[in-house]
Amino acid sequence: GAGIAPELQQAALTPFERLAAHRGSDGGSGLGLAIVSRVVAQHGGSLRFDYPPEGGFAVVITLPTLADAG
């Protein structure tokens, strides 16, 4: 897909926030990225949105390694 516009990226992490209103009732519940964001945060990681140079859209998740945990 085209990705998520920068001005909507924070909203995409909000529970039940659906960005694609044109999909009507056929487009999910708006929980996917909200759940992923919270799980990643609980594990000490981070989530960011990226537009790779080769095109497309990516959600990049970074998690600490066991070595980082000490």
N, C-alpha and C positions, 0 to 999 in steps of 0.2 A: 504494500500500500504506500500511500504518499507520506505516511508518518503522522506525527502529531505536531500541529503548529506550535511554535515556541510559547505563544500566549496562552495555550491550553494545556501545557505540559503539567503544571501544578494541579490543575483540576483533574487530570487523568489519574492522579494518585488519591483522589478523594472517593471514599466508598459511595457507591450507587450513582456516581457521576457518569453519565453516558454522553460521549462527545458526538456521536453520529446520530443526531436526531432524525435524519432522513431514513434510518433503518426501522423506525417505528418500534413495534414490539418484537421484532425479529432479530434484535442485535445484542443479546446478552444483558447482564444485570448491572454492569458497571463496577464489578468487584475485582476483576482480574489483577490489574496493576496495583490496586490498593492493597490487596492481600500480599502480593509479591513484595511490595515496598516494605510492608511491616515485618514480614518474615526475614527479609534481608537485613533490616535494621536490628532486629532482635539477635541476629547472628553477628553483629558488629560490622556489617558490610555497607555497601552503598549501591545506589541505582542511579543511572543517568541515561539521558536520551542522546543519540548520536546519529549523524547523517554521514556515513562512510564516504570517502572520496569516490569509490567505485559505484556509488548510487545506493538508493534504498534508505531504509530506516532501521535503527537497531536500539534495543534496550540493553544497556551494558550493566551487568551485575558484577560487583567485585566483593569477594568474601575473604576474610583473613585466613591464613594457613594455620596449621597446628603450631608451627614454629613461632608465628606472631603471638599466639596465645601465651607463650612462655611456659 
